[in-house]
Amino acid sequence: MTSARRGAWAQFRTHRGAVIGAGILLVAALAVVFGPHLWSIDPHLIDIRARNQGISFAHPLGADRLGRDTLARMLAGGRVSLAVAGAAMGLALSLGAVIGVASGYFRRLDGPLMRLTDLFLALPLLPLLLVIIALFRDALRAAFGPETGIFILIASVIGLTSWMKTARIVRGEVLALKEREFVLASGAVGAPAGRIIFRHILPGVVSPIMISAALGVGDAIITESALSFLGLGFPPDFPTWGRLLYDSTDYLQQYPGRVLWPGLAISLTVLSINYVGDGLRDALDPRSRG
């Protein structure tokens, strides 16, 4: 491990919230990946005899109105929610990094790309998401199936409406980097623009991209949960944390635990991601390490 990485790790460990958040995220990731193999109850299994059952050994988090195990549905829903957030952020970071680098390095592209970014920032996000989903939901369901089609649609919509902050951050870093001596020297000796970007510019913007990714995953989880809560996400028989919240609202007074568990999972995951993002920002900023 290089001295820079050791310094970054030492700085990250001093951020208590980031360390705790990373631990919670690790537990959540292990639970949604390996939990269904350990808790082998089918999340779609209907057991009318267990309907509306409270916490018990057979159902540690209770059962819903059809007798489906809440723990199994929480694990399956967490896997879907985190997968959607990861895919959406991968798309948003890729698009934001490309636009940010192109805007910051090529002066003739700076104006048009930044005006495009401003246009997307000015659009109201939730109405735009609702319109896009209403237009393309049926077509993608018919082409890829009800579950895969909605997954592609939700991840694409969130990613295509979340790249603007990354583009602005990357553009600012590129504007500073391209005036550094080693970049100017590379251009002076005749290095092509592509080589300069991949050899000198991109390594310098990895840190802000990582920070943007950490913070953007939390936003993606919230957006997916909001869409599912509005009934515009995955089908009713395909659990996500947002969908579990939506299905439990009618039973809030009689069975508040049904809302508590998915709400707690969303809140803890997003809060942990935000703390990890803060820790990465402090750790990857040389000025904070002195």
C-alpha positions as CSV (number, residue, x, y, z in Angstrom):
1,M,0.0,0.0,0.0
2,T,1.4,3.4,-1.0
3,S,1.9,6.2,1.5
4,A,-1.0,8.1,-0.2
5,R,-3.4,5.1,0.3
6,R,-2.2,4.6,3.9
7,G,-2.8,8.3,4.6
8,A,-6.3,8.1,3.0
9,W,-7.2,5.0,5.0
10,A,-5.9,6.5,8.2
11,Q,-8.0,9.6,7.6
12,F,-11.1,7.5,6.7
13,R,-10.8,5.6,10.0
14,T,-10.8,8.8,12.0
15,H,-14.4,9.5,10.7
16,R,-16.4,7.5,13.1
17,G,-19.7,7.9,11.2
18,A,-18.0,6.7,8.0
19,V,-16.6,3.6,9.7
20,I,-20.0,2.7,11.2
21,G,-21.7,3.4,7.9
22,A,-19.3,1.2,6.1
23,G,-20.0,-1.6,8.6
24,I,-23.8,-1.3,8.2
25,L,-23.4,-1.3,4.4
26,L,-21.3,-4.4,4.5
27,V,-23.8,-6.2,6.7
28,A,-26.6,-5.1,4.4
29,A,-24.8,-6.2,1.3
30,L,-24.0,-9.6,2.8
31,A,-27.6,-10.0,4.0
32,V,-29.2,-9.4,0.6
33,V,-26.6,-11.5,-1.2
34,F,-26.3,-14.5,1.1
35,G,-29.4,-14.1,3.2
36,P,-31.8,-15.8,0.7
37,H,-29.5,-18.8,0.7
38,L,-29.6,-19.0,4.5
39,W,-33.3,-18.1,5.0
40,S,-34.6,-20.3,2.2
41,I,-38.3,-19.4,2.5
42,D,-39.7,-18.3,-0.8
43,P,-40.7,-14.6,-0.7
44,H,-43.6,-15.4,-3.0
45,L,-45.0,-18.3,-1.0
46,I,-48.5,-17.7,0.2
47,D,-49.6,-19.2,3.5
48,I,-53.1,-18.1,4.4
49,R,-52.8,-19.6,7.9
50,A,-50.0,-17.1,8.7
51,R,-51.6,-14.0,7.3
52,N,-51.0,-10.9,9.3
53,Q,-49.0,-12.9,11.8
54,G,-46.7,-11.0,14.1
55,I,-43.1,-11.7,15.0
56,S,-42.5,-15.4,15.7
57,F,-39.8,-18.1,15.3
58,A,-41.3,-19.1,11.9
59,H,-41.6,-15.5,10.8
60,P,-39.0,-13.3,12.6
61,L,-40.4,-10.1,11.0
62,G,-44.0,-11.3,10.7
63,A,-46.1,-12.0,7.7
64,D,-48.2,-9.9,5.3
65,R,-51.8,-10.0,4.4
66,L,-51.3,-13.1,2.2
67,G,-49.0,-14.9,4.7
68,R,-45.8,-14.2,2.8
69,D,-42.7,-14.0,5.1
70,T,-41.6,-10.4,5.6
71,L,-38.0,-11.3,6.2
72,A,-37.7,-13.2,3.0
73,R,-39.4,-10.3,1.1
74,M,-37.0,-7.8,2.8
75,L,-34.0,-9.7,1.7
76,A,-35.3,-10.1,-1.9
77,G,-36.4,-6.5,-2.0
78,G,-33.0,-5.3,-0.8
79,R,-31.2,-7.2,-3.5
80,V,-33.4,-5.5,-6.1
81,S,-33.2,-2.0,-4.6
82,L,-29.4,-2.1,-4.3
83,A,-29.0,-3.6,-7.8
84,V,-31.2,-0.8,-9.3
85,A,-29.2,1.8,-7.4
86,G,-25.8,0.3,-8.5
87,A,-26.9,0.1,-12.2
88,A,-28.3,3.6,-12.2
89,M,-25.2,5.1,-10.6
90,G,-23.0,3.2,-13.1
91,L,-24.9,4.8,-15.9
92,A,-24.9,8.2,-14.3
93,L,-21.2,8.2,-13.5
94,S,-20.2,7.1,-17.0
95,L,-22.4,9.7,-18.6
96,G,-21.4,12.4,-16.2
97,A,-17.7,11.7,-16.4
98,V,-17.7,11.7,-20.3
99,I,-19.6,15.0,-20.4
100,G,-17.5,16.5,-17.7
101,V,-14.2,15.6,-19.2
102,A,-15.3,16.7,-22.7
103,S,-16.7,20.0,-21.4
104,G,-13.6,20.8,-19.3
105,Y,-10.9,19.8,-21.8
106,F,-12.4,20.9,-25.1
107,R,-13.3,24.6,-24.9
108,R,-15.6,24.5,-28.0
109,L,-17.8,21.9,-26.3
110,D,-17.9,23.6,-22.9
111,G,-20.8,26.0,-23.7
112,P,-23.2,23.5,-25.4
113,L,-22.6,20.7,-22.8
114,M,-23.0,23.0,-19.8
115,R,-26.2,24.5,-21.2
116,L,-27.4,20.9,-21.7
117,T,-26.5,20.2,-18.1
118,D,-28.3,23.3,-16.9
119,L,-31.4,22.2,-18.9
120,F,-31.5,18.9,-17.2
121,L,-31.0,20.5,-13.8
122,A,-33.9,22.9,-14.4
123,L,-36.3,20.0,-15.3
124,P,-38.6,18.9,-12.4
125,L,-37.3,15.4,-11.6
126,L,-40.3,13.6,-10.3
127,P,-42.8,14.7,-13.1
128,L,-40.1,13.9,-15.7
129,L,-39.7,10.4,-14.2
130,L,-43.4,9.8,-14.2
131,V,-43.8,10.9,-17.9
132,I,-40.9,8.7,-19.0
133,I,-42.2,5.6,-17.1
134,A,-45.7,6.1,-18.5
135,L,-44.3,6.3,-22.1
136,F,-41.9,3.4,-22.1
137,R,-43.2,1.0,-19.4
138,D,-45.5,-1.1,-21.5
139,A,-43.0,-1.3,-24.5
140,L,-40.2,-2.5,-22.3
141,R,-42.4,-5.0,-20.5
142,A,-43.5,-6.5,-23.8
143,A,-39.9,-6.6,-25.0
144,F,-38.0,-8.0,-21.9
145,G,-40.7,-9.2,-19.6
146,P,-42.5,-7.5,-16.7
147,E,-39.5,-7.7,-14.3
148,T,-36.5,-7.3,-16.5
149,G,-38.2,-4.6,-18.5
150,I,-39.1,-2.5,-15.4
151,F,-35.5,-3.1,-14.0
152,I,-34.0,-1.7,-17.3
153,L,-36.5,1.2,-17.3
154,I,-36.1,2.3,-13.7
155,A,-32.3,2.0,-13.7
156,S,-32.0,3.9,-17.0
157,V,-34.4,6.6,-16.0
158,I,-32.6,7.2,-12.7
159,G,-29.2,7.1,-14.4
160,L,-30.2,9.5,-17.2
161,T,-31.5,12.0,-14.7
162,S,-28.7,11.9,-12.2
163,W,-25.5,12.6,-14.2
164,M,-25.5,16.4,-13.9
165,K,-23.8,16.8,-10.5
166,T,-21.0,14.4,-11.6
167,A,-20.5,16.3,-14.8
168,R,-20.2,19.6,-13.1
169,I,-17.7,18.2,-10.5
170,V,-15.6,16.5,-13.1
171,R,-15.6,19.6,-15.3
172,G,-14.3,21.7,-12.5
173,E,-11.5,19.2,-11.7
174,V,-10.5,19.0,-15.4
175,L,-10.4,22.8,-15.8
176,A,-7.8,22.8,-13.0
177,L,-5.9,19.8,-14.1
178,K,-5.4,20.9,-17.7
179,E,-3.5,23.9,-16.5
180,R,-1.0,21.8,-14.5
181,E,2.6,21.7,-15.7
182,F,2.7,18.0,-16.6
183,V,-0.5,18.3,-18.8
184,L,0.9,21.4,-20.5
185,A,4.2,19.6,-21.1
186,S,2.4,16.6,-22.6
187,G,0.6,18.9,-25.0
188,A,3.8,20.7,-25.9
189,V,5.6,17.6,-27.0
190,G,2.7,16.7,-29.3
191,A,0.8,14.1,-27.3
192,P,-2.7,13.6,-28.7
193,A,-5.7,14.7,-26.7
194,G,-6.9,11.1,-26.1
195,R,-3.6,10.1,-24.6
196,I,-3.5,13.2,-22.3
197,I,-7.1,12.5,-21.1
198,F,-6.5,8.8,-20.4
199,R,-3.0,9.2,-19.0
200,H,-3.2,12.4,-17.0
201,I,-6.8,13.8,-16.7
202,L,-8.8,10.7,-15.8
203,P,-6.5,9.5,-13.0
204,G,-6.9,13.0,-11.4
205,V,-10.7,12.9,-11.4
206,V,-11.1,9.4,-9.9
207,S,-11.5,10.8,-6.4
208,P,-14.4,13.2,-7.1
209,I,-16.1,10.4,-9.1
210,M,-15.8,8.0,-6.2
211,I,-17.3,10.6,-3.8
212,S,-20.1,11.3,-6.3
213,A,-20.8,7.6,-6.7
214,A,-21.0,7.1,-2.9
215,L,-23.5,9.9,-2.5
216,G,-25.4,9.2,-5.7
217,V,-26.2,5.6,-4.7
218,G,-28.2,6.9,-1.7
219,D,-30.2,9.3,-4.0
220,A,-30.8,6.4,-6.4
221,I,-32.2,4.2,-3.6
222,I,-34.5,7.1,-2.5
223,T,-35.7,7.7,-6.1
224,E,-36.4,4.0,-6.7
225,S,-38.2,3.7,-3.4
226,A,-40.3,6.8,-4.2
227,L,-41.3,5.4,-7.6
228,S,-42.2,2.0,-6.1
229,F,-44.1,3.8,-3.3
230,L,-46.2,5.6,-5.9
231,G,-47.0,2.3,-7.6
232,L,-44.9,3.0,-10.7
233,G,-42.0,0.7,-10.0
234,F,-41.9,-3.1,-10.1
235,P,-45.0,-5.3,-10.3
236,P,-46.9,-6.0,-7.0
237,D,-45.5,-9.5,-6.8
238,F,-41.9,-8.4,-7.2
239,P,-40.7,-7.0,-3.8
240,T,-38.5,-3.9,-3.4
241,W,-38.2,-1.9,-0.2
242,G,-40.3,0.9,-1.7
243,R,-42.9,-1.6,-2.9
244,L,-43.1,-3.1,0.6
245,L,-43.7,0.4,1.9
246,Y,-46.4,1.0,-0.7
247,D,-48.2,-2.3,0.1
248,S,-48.1,-1.7,3.8
249,T,-49.6,1.8,3.9
250,D,-53.2,0.5,4.2
251,Y,-52.3,-1.4,7.3
252,L,-50.2,1.2,9.0
253,Q,-52.4,1.5,12.1
254,Q,-53.1,-2.2,12.5
255,Y,-49.7,-3.5,11.7
256,P,-47.1,-0.7,11.9
257,G,-44.2,-3.2,11.8
258,R,-44.8,-3.7,8.1
259,V,-43.9,-0.1,7.4
260,L,-41.2,0.0,10.0
261,W,-38.9,-2.7,8.5
262,P,-38.6,-1.4,4.9
263,G,-38.5,2.2,6.1
264,L,-35.7,1.4,8.5
265,A,-33.8,-0.5,5.9
266,I,-34.0,2.5,3.4
267,S,-33.1,5.0,6.1
268,L,-30.2,3.2,7.5
269,T,-28.8,2.3,4.1
270,V,-29.0,5.9,2.7
271,L,-27.7,7.4,6.0
272,S,-24.7,5.0,5.9
273,I,-24.0,5.8,2.3
274,N,-24.0,9.5,3.1
275,Y,-21.6,9.0,6.0
276,V,-19.3,6.9,3.8
277,G,-19.4,9.6,1.2
278,D,-18.4,12.2,3.8
279,G,-15.5,10.0,4.9
280,L,-14.3,9.4,1.4
281,R,-14.4,13.1,0.7
282,D,-12.2,13.8,3.8
283,A,-9.9,10.9,3.1
284,L,-9.3,11.7,-0.6
285,D,-8.8,15.4,0.0
286,P,-5.1,16.0,0.6
287,R,-5.8,19.3,2.3
288,S,-7.8,17.5,5.1
289,R,-4.8,15.2,5.7
290,G,-2.4,18.1,6.1
